[in-house]
Amino acid sequence: MRGITIAACSLGLLLYPLLVYNVASANRSLLLVATLAAIFVVRLFAAGTLSTGNRVLALLLLSGFCALALADEQLRVLRLYPVLMSLGGAGFCLYTLTNPPSAIERFARRFGMDIPQEAVAYLRGVTILWLGFFCLNAMVAAYTAIASSVETWALYNGLISYLIIGVMLIGEWLYRQRYQRLHSS
């Protein structure tokens, strides 16, 4: 059940740009803010890995974000969500680079992969690549949130950024296959 809850919340967050675009044209910001808050709270409690203090902090931050979002008639606060997500991803990557293991090594180990010591440097390099992506994505997402139309914002944050992520994932997978062939002997 926990997996289904997290998957449903993740799908809602992936569709976020489309939701904001529709809200902007129909002026239903209260409904969107309430829906987002509910998704966030469900995901926060379904994750189960945060301490009570961190959950309280997250709920306080959510409350502040919701209050600002409801006060913003141009929906710019709601459009900053992808910026916050990218900054969070960048922060996590940076944290793991200074407090090993790296983010990608952590993900690999979490999925039960056995990581040989000689692959640690490679995984660190992939983490650095993702750190760069998250930083650039945060800048572009911020620009589209502040200086672009809601249509441009929705196009970039709801399609283009996901396509870039897909290209990066496929490119890294292809490179990894080559890397493993070269280093397997």
C-alpha positions as CSV (number, residue, x, y, z in Angstrom):
1,M,0.0,0.0,0.0
2,R,2.9,2.4,0.9
3,G,4.3,1.9,-2.6
4,I,1.0,2.7,-4.3
5,T,0.6,5.8,-2.1
6,I,4.1,7.0,-3.1
7,A,3.5,6.2,-6.7
8,A,0.2,8.1,-6.8
9,C,1.8,11.1,-5.1
10,S,4.8,11.0,-7.5
11,L,2.4,11.0,-10.5
12,G,0.6,14.0,-9.0
13,L,3.9,15.9,-8.7
14,L,4.9,15.0,-12.2
15,L,1.7,16.5,-13.5
16,Y,2.2,19.6,-11.4
17,P,3.0,21.9,-14.3
18,L,-0.2,20.9,-16.1
19,L,-2.2,21.5,-12.9
20,V,-0.7,25.0,-12.4
21,Y,-1.4,25.8,-16.1
22,N,-5.0,24.8,-15.7
23,V,-5.4,26.7,-12.4
24,A,-3.9,29.8,-14.0
25,S,-6.6,29.8,-16.7
26,A,-9.4,29.0,-14.3
27,N,-8.3,30.9,-11.2
28,R,-8.6,28.0,-8.8
29,S,-5.5,28.5,-6.7
30,L,-7.1,27.5,-3.4
31,L,-8.0,24.0,-4.9
32,L,-4.5,23.5,-6.2
33,V,-2.8,24.6,-3.0
34,A,-5.0,22.3,-1.0
35,T,-4.3,19.4,-3.3
36,L,-0.6,20.0,-3.3
37,A,-0.6,20.2,0.5
38,A,-2.5,17.0,0.8
39,I,0.0,15.2,-1.7
40,F,2.9,16.5,0.3
41,V,1.5,15.5,3.7
42,V,0.7,12.0,2.4
43,R,4.1,11.6,0.9
44,L,5.8,13.0,4.0
45,F,4.1,10.4,6.2
46,A,4.4,7.6,3.8
47,A,8.1,8.0,3.5
48,G,8.6,7.1,7.1
49,T,12.3,7.9,7.3
50,L,12.1,11.4,8.8
51,S,12.3,12.2,12.5
52,T,9.3,13.9,14.2
53,G,11.3,17.1,14.3
54,N,12.0,17.1,10.6
55,R,8.4,16.3,9.9
56,V,7.3,19.3,12.0
57,L,9.8,21.5,10.2
58,A,8.6,20.2,6.8
59,L,5.0,20.9,7.8
60,L,5.9,24.5,8.9
61,L,7.7,25.1,5.6
62,L,4.7,23.7,3.8
63,S,2.3,26.0,5.7
64,G,4.5,29.1,4.9
65,F,4.6,28.0,1.2
66,C,0.8,27.6,1.1
67,A,0.2,31.0,2.7
68,L,2.5,32.7,0.2
69,A,1.0,30.8,-2.7
70,L,-2.5,31.8,-1.8
71,A,-1.5,35.5,-1.5
72,D,0.1,35.5,-5.0
73,E,-2.4,36.2,-7.6
74,Q,0.0,35.6,-10.5
75,L,0.9,32.1,-9.2
76,R,4.6,32.8,-9.3
77,V,5.1,31.2,-5.9
78,L,3.4,28.0,-7.2
79,R,5.6,28.1,-10.2
80,L,8.7,28.1,-7.9
81,Y,8.1,24.5,-6.9
82,P,10.3,23.0,-9.6
83,V,13.1,25.4,-8.5
84,L,12.8,24.1,-5.0
85,M,12.8,20.5,-6.1
86,S,16.0,21.1,-8.2
87,L,17.7,22.9,-5.4
88,G,16.7,20.0,-3.1
89,G,18.3,17.6,-5.6
90,A,21.4,19.7,-5.9
91,G,21.7,20.0,-2.1
92,F,21.4,16.3,-1.7
93,C,24.0,15.6,-4.3
94,L,26.4,18.2,-2.8
95,Y,25.8,16.8,0.7
96,T,26.7,13.3,-0.5
97,L,29.8,14.5,-2.3
98,T,31.1,16.0,1.0
99,N,29.7,13.1,3.1
100,P,30.2,9.9,1.1
101,P,29.0,7.7,-0.3
102,S,27.8,9.7,-3.2
103,A,24.1,10.0,-4.1
104,I,24.3,7.6,-7.0
105,E,26.2,5.0,-5.0
106,R,23.6,5.3,-2.2
107,F,20.8,4.7,-4.8
108,A,22.6,1.8,-6.3
109,R,23.2,0.2,-2.9
110,R,19.6,0.8,-1.8
111,F,18.5,-1.2,-4.8
112,G,20.7,-4.1,-3.7
113,M,23.6,-3.6,-6.1
114,D,27.0,-4.7,-5.1
115,I,29.4,-1.8,-5.8
116,P,33.0,-2.7,-6.3
117,Q,35.5,-0.2,-4.9
118,E,36.8,0.7,-8.4
119,A,33.3,1.9,-9.4
120,V,33.0,4.4,-6.5
121,A,34.9,7.2,-8.4
122,Y,32.7,6.6,-11.5
123,L,29.5,6.9,-9.3
124,R,30.9,10.1,-7.7
125,G,31.4,11.5,-11.3
126,V,27.8,10.7,-12.1
127,T,26.7,12.4,-8.9
128,I,28.7,15.5,-10.0
129,L,26.9,15.4,-13.4
130,W,23.5,15.3,-11.6
131,L,24.5,18.2,-9.4
132,G,25.3,20.2,-12.4
133,F,22.0,19.3,-14.0
134,F,20.0,20.3,-10.9
135,C,21.8,23.6,-10.6
136,L,21.2,24.5,-14.3
137,N,17.6,23.2,-14.1
138,A,17.0,25.4,-11.0
139,M,18.2,28.5,-12.9
140,V,16.1,27.8,-16.0
141,A,13.0,26.9,-13.8
142,A,13.5,30.1,-11.8
143,Y,13.7,32.1,-15.0
144,T,10.5,30.6,-16.4
145,A,8.7,31.1,-13.1
146,I,9.7,34.7,-12.7
147,A,10.1,36.1,-16.3
148,S,8.1,33.9,-18.6
149,S,4.5,33.2,-19.3
150,V,2.7,30.3,-17.5
151,E,2.6,28.6,-20.9
152,T,6.4,28.7,-21.3
153,W,6.8,27.7,-17.7
154,A,4.5,24.7,-18.1
155,L,6.3,23.7,-21.4
156,Y,9.8,23.7,-19.8
157,N,8.9,22.3,-16.4
158,G,6.3,19.8,-17.6
159,L,8.0,18.5,-20.7
160,I,11.4,19.8,-21.6
161,S,13.1,19.2,-18.2
162,Y,11.7,15.6,-18.2
163,L,13.0,15.0,-21.7
164,I,16.5,16.3,-20.5
165,I,16.3,13.9,-17.5
166,G,15.4,11.0,-19.9
167,V,18.3,11.8,-22.2
168,M,20.7,12.0,-19.2
169,L,19.5,8.6,-17.9
170,I,19.8,6.9,-21.3
171,G,23.1,8.6,-22.0
172,E,24.5,7.5,-18.6
173,W,23.2,4.0,-19.1
174,L,24.9,3.7,-22.5
175,Y,28.1,5.2,-21.2
176,R,28.0,2.8,-18.2
177,Q,27.7,-0.2,-20.6
178,R,30.9,1.0,-22.4
179,Y,32.6,1.8,-19.1
180,Q,31.9,-1.7,-17.7
181,R,33.2,-3.4,-20.9
182,L,36.4,-1.4,-20.8
183,H,37.0,-2.0,-17.1
184,S,35.8,-5.6,-16.8
185,S,39.1,-7.1,-18.0
